[in-house]
Amino acid sequence: MALPTLTPEQRAEALAKAAEARKARSELLASIKSGKESIDKVLNRAKEDKTVGKTKVTQLLKAVPGLGTVKVAALLEQAGIDPDRRAAGLGERQREALINALK
């Protein structure tokens, strides 16, 4: 299926929207990294907040101080979560398993 042809105005609007989303995601990850936001609160609001919901769980967990690639991969495997899963796509049990593993 071919991508639709966008007018220059539509393209500019889409680019601005994408840049805004990247900025919001970057601020979210920075707030987790600095400790202003806890991962359990962020995961619990994933269904309502589009910025959180569209962020990959792997990115969110890597922003937590003390968690690197290996620990994140082990956590996801232990909880039965696909590494490409986005936060809004987590089930209730998966979310609880992650939160309990991080405590």
MDAnalysis code that builds the backbone (N, CA, C; Angstrom):
import MDAnalysis as mda
import numpy as np

u = mda.Universe.empty(309, n_residues=103, atom_resindex=np.repeat(np.arange(103), 3), trajectory=True)
u.add_TopologyAttr("name", ["N", "CA", "C"] * 103)
u.add_TopologyAttr("resid", np.arange(1, 104))
u.add_TopologyAttr("resname", ["MET", "ALA", "LEU", "PRO", "THR", "LEU", "THR", "PRO", "GLU", "GLN", "ARG", "ALA", "GLU", "ALA", "LEU", "ALA", "LYS", "ALA", "ALA", "GLU", "ALA", "ARG", "LYS", "ALA", "ARG", "SER", "GLU", "LEU", "LEU", "ALA", "SER", "ILE", "LYS", "SER", "GLY", "LYS", "GLU", "SER", "ILE", "ASP", "LYS", "VAL", "LEU", "ASN", "ARG", "ALA", "LYS", "GLU", "ASP", "LYS", "THR", "VAL", "GLY", "LYS", "THR", "LYS", "VAL", "THR", "GLN", "LEU", "LEU", "LYS", "ALA", "VAL", "PRO", "GLY", "LEU", "GLY", "THR", "VAL", "LYS", "VAL", "ALA", "ALA", "LEU", "LEU", "GLU", "GLN", "ALA", "GLY", "ILE", "ASP", "PRO", "ASP", "ARG", "ARG", "ALA", "ALA", "GLY", "LEU", "GLY", "GLU", "ARG", "GLN", "ARG", "GLU", "ALA", "LEU", "ILE", "ASN", "ALA", "LEU", "LYS"])
u.atoms.positions = np.array([
    [0.839, -1.176, 0.000],
    [0.000, 0.000, 0.000],
    [0.887, 1.243, 0.000],
    [0.653, 2.129, -0.929],
    [1.452, 3.339, -1.055],
    [1.029, 4.376, -0.014],
    [1.991, 5.148, 0.412],
    [1.689, 6.223, 1.354],
    [0.917, 7.323, 0.640],
    [0.017, 7.981, 1.341],
    [-0.732, 9.055, 0.693],
    [0.180, 10.252, 0.402],
    [-0.119, 10.946, -0.672],
    [0.640, 12.139, -1.017],
    [0.105, 13.302, -0.191],
    [1.003, 13.950, 0.542],
    [0.599, 15.050, 1.411],
    [0.900, 16.388, 0.743],
    [0.043, 17.340, 1.014],
    [0.319, 18.694, 0.554],
    [1.429, 19.254, 1.436],
    [2.112, 20.291, 0.989],
    [3.174, 20.878, 1.826],
    [2.673, 21.315, 3.216],
    [1.428, 21.795, 3.276],
    [0.876, 22.223, 4.569],
    [0.654, 21.020, 5.487],
    [0.134, 19.929, 4.924],
    [-0.095, 18.718, 5.703],
    [1.221, 18.129, 6.188],
    [2.221, 18.164, 5.319],
    [3.540, 17.640, 5.681],
    [4.143, 18.459, 6.821],
    [4.062, 19.775, 6.733],
    [4.606, 20.648, 7.775],
    [3.882, 20.409, 9.096],
    [2.576, 20.228, 9.022],
    [1.787, 19.973, 10.222],
    [2.179, 18.635, 10.859],
    [2.361, 17.620, 10.036],
    [2.757, 16.301, 10.532],
    [4.149, 16.345, 11.155],
    [5.058, 17.074, 10.530],
    [6.411, 17.201, 11.081],
    [6.404, 17.929, 12.419],
    [5.593, 18.973, 12.529],
    [5.501, 19.712, 13.787],
    [4.911, 18.841, 14.891],
    [3.903, 18.067, 14.544],
    [3.269, 17.166, 15.514],
    [4.255, 16.102, 15.990],
    [5.035, 15.564, 15.068],
    [6.032, 14.541, 15.419],
    [7.122, 15.126, 16.315],
    [7.559, 16.328, 16.016],
    [8.588, 16.974, 16.835],
    [8.071, 17.227, 18.243],
    [6.818, 17.627, 18.348],
    [6.201, 17.864, 19.651],
    [6.124, 16.567, 20.464],
    [5.770, 15.483, 19.799],
    [5.688, 14.184, 20.475],
    [7.067, 13.721, 20.953],
    [8.092, 13.910, 20.117],
    [9.456, 13.535, 20.518],
    [9.922, 14.346, 21.711],
    [9.591, 15.637, 21.716],
    [9.986, 16.507, 22.830],
    [9.296, 16.068, 24.119],
    [8.009, 15.770, 24.043],
    [7.259, 15.332, 25.226],
    [7.808, 14.009, 25.749],
    [8.131, 13.079, 24.853],
    [8.688, 11.791, 25.253],
    [10.054, 11.971, 25.900],
    [10.857, 12.877, 25.349],
    [12.177, 13.157, 25.892],
    [12.073, 13.733, 27.309],
    [11.121, 14.645, 27.511],
    [10.907, 15.234, 28.841],
    [10.443, 14.172, 29.833],
    [9.588, 13.267, 29.386],
    [9.108, 12.183, 30.242],
    [10.275, 11.304, 30.692],
    [11.119, 10.899, 29.750],
    [12.249, 10.039, 30.072],
    [13.241, 10.760, 30.990],
    [13.428, 12.061, 30.774],
    [14.326, 12.841, 31.632],
    [13.776, 12.935, 33.054],
    [12.456, 13.066, 33.193],
    [11.866, 13.156, 34.527],
    [11.972, 11.824, 35.270],
    [11.902, 10.719, 34.551],
    [12.096, 9.403, 35.175],
    [13.551, 9.253, 35.600],
    [14.450, 9.654, 34.715],
    [15.880, 9.519, 34.986],
    [16.300, 10.355, 36.190],
    [15.714, 11.549, 36.334],
    [16.085, 12.429, 37.441],
    [15.400, 12.052, 38.755],
    [14.392, 11.200, 38.687],
    [13.693, 10.776, 39.895],
    [12.453, 11.594, 40.212],
    [12.095, 12.542, 39.363],
    [10.884, 13.345, 39.588],
    [9.625, 12.502, 39.439],
    [9.686, 11.508, 38.559],
    [8.537, 10.624, 38.334],
    [8.967, 9.190, 38.615],
    [8.097, 8.438, 39.259],
    [8.412, 7.030, 39.496],
    [7.816, 6.197, 38.368],
    [8.453, 5.082, 38.088],
    [8.041, 4.242, 36.963],
    [6.656, 3.650, 37.194],
    [6.299, 3.363, 38.449],
    [4.974, 2.788, 38.696],
    [3.869, 3.792, 38.393],
    [4.061, 5.065, 38.727],
    [3.056, 6.087, 38.409],
    [2.949, 6.290, 36.901],
    [4.092, 6.257, 36.239],
    [4.104, 6.441, 34.782],
    [3.382, 5.288, 34.088],
    [3.682, 4.061, 34.510],
    [3.030, 2.899, 33.889],
    [1.528, 2.882, 34.157],
    [1.122, 3.342, 35.334],
    [-0.302, 3.338, 35.671],
    [-1.095, 4.364, 34.871],
    [-0.443, 5.407, 34.382],
    [-1.194, 6.400, 33.593],
    [-0.997, 6.218, 32.088],
    [-0.465, 5.080, 31.690],
    [-0.188, 4.826, 30.272],
    [-1.454, 4.786, 29.426],
    [-2.563, 4.323, 29.979],
    [-3.802, 4.216, 29.195],
    [-4.394, 5.586, 28.865],
    [-4.243, 6.550, 29.771],
    [-4.843, 7.869, 29.565],
    [-3.924, 8.835, 28.821],
    [-2.630, 8.766, 29.099],
    [-1.662, 9.708, 28.557],
    [-1.053, 9.148, 27.269],
    [-1.282, 9.835, 26.147],
    [-0.781, 9.351, 24.858],
    [0.738, 9.308, 24.816],
    [1.391, 10.288, 25.428],
    [2.851, 10.324, 25.416],
    [3.424, 9.080, 26.077],
    [2.883, 8.724, 27.218],
    [3.349, 7.535, 27.928],
    [2.927, 6.284, 27.176],
    [1.699, 6.257, 26.731],
    [1.155, 5.073, 26.084],
    [1.885, 4.654, 24.830],
    [2.391, 5.617, 24.077],
    [3.072, 5.301, 22.825],
    [4.573, 5.090, 22.995],
    [5.060, 5.223, 24.229],
    [6.480, 5.011, 24.501],
    [6.722, 3.527, 24.756],
    [7.796, 2.997, 24.217],
    [8.106, 1.579, 24.423],
    [8.489, 1.346, 25.886],
    [8.066, 0.228, 26.419],
    [8.343, -0.131, 27.805],
    [9.857, -0.214, 28.029],
    [10.572, -0.698, 27.030],
    [12.025, -0.799, 27.134],
    [12.652, 0.568, 27.376],
    [12.194, 1.591, 26.657],
    [12.714, 2.945, 26.838],
    [12.420, 3.451, 28.245],
    [11.193, 3.233, 28.704],
    [10.813, 3.689, 30.040],
    [11.689, 3.047, 31.111],
    [11.915, 1.740, 30.992],
    [12.705, 1.039, 31.998],
    [14.174, 1.428, 31.945],
    [14.702, 1.667, 30.753],
    [16.104, 2.077, 30.646],
    [16.328, 3.462, 31.258],
    [15.277, 4.263, 31.369],
    [15.403, 5.589, 31.966],
    [15.503, 5.513, 33.486],
    [15.104, 4.389, 34.069],
    [15.181, 4.227, 35.520],
    [16.645, 4.107, 35.916],
    [17.099, 4.922, 36.886],
    [18.499, 4.834, 37.318],
    [18.826, 3.433, 37.832],
    [19.952, 2.885, 37.377],
    [20.386, 1.573, 37.823],
    [19.952, 0.434, 36.923],
    [19.125, 0.721, 35.922],
    [18.689, -0.332, 35.000],
    [19.337, -0.100, 33.637],
    [20.019, -1.127, 33.164],
    [20.640, -1.064, 31.846],
    [19.971, -2.047, 30.911],
    [20.578, -2.252, 29.787],
    [20.014, -3.111, 28.755],
    [19.795, -4.543, 29.234],
    [20.774, -5.098, 29.937],
    [20.693, -6.487, 30.374],
    [19.608, -6.676, 31.432],
    [19.571, -5.780, 32.429],
    [18.566, -5.895, 33.486],
    [17.160, -5.686, 32.942],
    [17.024, -4.748, 32.017],
    [15.718, -4.484, 31.407],
    [15.256, -5.709, 30.628],
    [16.156, -6.310, 29.863],
    [15.798, -7.504, 29.092],
    [15.371, -8.642, 30.019],
    [16.071, -8.799, 31.134],
    [15.717, -9.847, 32.092],
    [14.362, -9.578, 32.733],
    [14.098, -8.320, 33.087],
    [12.800, -7.952, 33.666],
    [11.656, -8.238, 32.700],
    [11.845, -7.859, 31.452],
    [10.798, -8.063, 30.451],
    [10.545, -9.548, 30.216],
    [11.612, -10.331, 30.173],
    [11.455, -11.772, 29.966],
    [10.747, -12.418, 31.165],
    [11.133, -11.979, 32.353],
    [10.526, -12.507, 33.579],
    [9.029, -12.199, 33.636],
    [8.656, -11.010, 33.170],
    [7.256, -10.604, 33.198],
    [6.486, -11.092, 31.974],
    [7.182, -11.678, 31.005],
    [6.521, -12.174, 29.808],
    [6.081, -11.066, 28.870],
    [6.912, -10.034, 28.737],
    [6.581, -8.870, 27.914],
    [7.518, -8.826, 26.712],
    [6.947, -8.613, 25.530],
    [7.724, -8.472, 24.312],
    [8.527, -7.168, 24.390],
    [9.814, -7.171, 24.031],
    [10.629, -5.951, 24.101],
    [10.108, -4.792, 23.248],
    [9.310, -5.085, 22.235],
    [8.776, -4.018, 21.386],
    [7.425, -3.495, 21.862],
    [6.930, -3.985, 22.974],
    [5.613, -3.588, 23.485],
    [5.630, -2.128, 23.943],
    [4.557, -1.447, 23.656],
    [4.401, -0.064, 24.119],
    [3.640, -0.078, 25.437],
    [3.796, 0.999, 26.210],
    [3.259, 1.035, 27.567],
    [1.740, 0.868, 27.602],
    [1.027, 1.426, 26.641],
    [-0.432, 1.318, 26.632],
    [-0.881, -0.108, 26.328],
    [-0.014, -0.908, 25.738],
    [-0.368, -2.265, 25.370],
    [-0.139, -3.294, 26.463],
    [0.348, -2.855, 27.607],
    [0.586, -3.788, 28.706],
    [-0.725, -4.203, 29.351],
    [-0.806, -5.463, 29.702],
    [-1.958, -5.944, 30.442],
    [-1.802, -5.613, 31.919],
    [-2.873, -5.756, 32.659],
    [-2.856, -5.440, 34.087],
    [-1.830, -6.290, 34.834],
    [-1.782, -7.575, 34.529],
    [-0.827, -8.470, 35.203],
    [0.609, -8.140, 34.836],
    [0.836, -7.798, 33.575],
    [2.188, -7.440, 33.148],
    [2.657, -6.172, 33.860],
    [1.774, -5.184, 33.941],
    [2.106, -3.927, 34.609],
    [2.432, -4.182, 36.081],
    [1.585, -4.976, 36.745],
    [1.811, -5.290, 38.162],
    [3.110, -6.070, 38.354],
    [3.408, -7.001, 37.443],
    [4.645, -7.793, 37.545],
    [5.871, -6.875, 37.436],
    [5.825, -5.914, 36.525],
    [6.951, -4.984, 36.387],
    [7.106, -4.114, 37.633],
    [6.009, -3.578, 38.116],
    [6.062, -2.698, 39.283],
    [6.585, -3.459, 40.494],
    [6.118, -4.689, 40.683],
    [6.581, -5.486, 41.818],
    [8.049, -5.863, 41.689],
    [8.511, -6.106, 40.476],
    [9.918, -6.467, 40.262],
    [10.842, -5.289, 40.525],
    [10.338, -4.075, 40.364],
    [11.176, -2.884, 40.547],
    [11.207, -2.398, 41.988],
    [10.351, -2.939, 42.837],
    [10.329, -2.475, 44.240],
    [11.420, -3.087, 45.042],
])
